[in-house]
Amino acid sequence: MPIYFFSVRHGEDACVSNDGAEFPDHNAAWKEMTGVCGDMIADVSRKLSENAEWQMELLDEGKKPVFRIRLVAETLREND
């Protein structure tokens, strides 16, 4: 079974898990990633500052990205 690793980045800070997780296929890996991301996103969004980005990636055995979920906070116009 393929091994995958989670990576989380917030601004310049990044963390890659050292413990891999086995999933039978890409669909199972995607389902797990969205579940983990869903569990984290409420807390992350409450702490996200303007014009910041948070992202989670699922990496393959070679630590190359397979999936990415991004949360981007953008200021679209300046305050008057």
C-alpha positions in Angstrom: 0.0 0.0 0.0 1.3 3.5 -0.8 2.5 5.7 2.1 1.5 9.3 2.3 2.7 12.2 4.6 0.8 15.3 5.7 2.3 18.7 5.4 0.9 21.9 6.8 2.1 25.4 5.9 1.1 28.7 7.4 3.0 31.6 6.0 6.7 30.7 6.2 6.1 28.0 8.8 5.9 24.5 7.6 5.6 21.1 9.2 5.8 17.7 7.5 4.8 14.6 9.5 7.5 12.0 9.9 5.0 9.3 10.4 3.5 8.1 7.1 0.0 6.8 6.7 -1.0 4.0 4.4 -4.0 4.3 2.2 -5.1 1.7 -0.4 -5.6 4.3 -3.2 -5.8 8.0 -4.1 -9.6 8.2 -3.3 -9.0 6.9 0.3 -6.1 9.3 0.7 -8.2 12.2 -0.4 -11.0 11.2 1.9 -8.7 11.1 4.9 -7.1 14.4 4.0 -10.4 16.2 3.7 -11.5 14.7 7.0 -8.3 15.8 8.8 -8.5 19.3 7.2 -12.2 19.6 8.1 -11.3 18.9 11.8 -8.6 21.6 11.7 -10.1 24.4 9.6 -12.5 26.0 12.2 -9.6 26.7 14.5 -7.3 27.8 11.7 -9.8 30.2 10.2 -10.4 31.9 13.5 -6.7 32.7 13.8 -6.0 33.6 10.2 -5.0 37.1 9.6 -5.8 39.3 6.6 -3.8 38.5 3.5 -2.5 35.2 4.8 -2.6 31.7 3.5 -2.8 28.3 5.2 -2.4 25.0 3.3 -2.4 21.3 3.8 -0.7 18.9 1.4 -0.7 15.2 1.2 2.7 14.0 0.0 3.6 10.7 -1.7 6.5 8.5 -0.6 9.0 10.7 -2.3 7.5 13.7 -0.4 6.1 15.2 -3.6 2.6 16.8 -3.3 -0.4 14.7 -4.5 -3.2 16.9 -3.1 -3.4 20.4 -1.7 -6.1 22.3 0.1 -5.6 26.0 0.6 -7.4 28.6 2.7 -6.6 32.1 1.6 -7.6 35.3 3.3 -7.5 38.3 1.0 -8.3 42.0 1.5 -10.1 42.9 -1.7 -10.4 46.6 -1.2 -8.8 49.1 1.1 -10.7 50.8 3.9 -11.8 54.3 3.2 
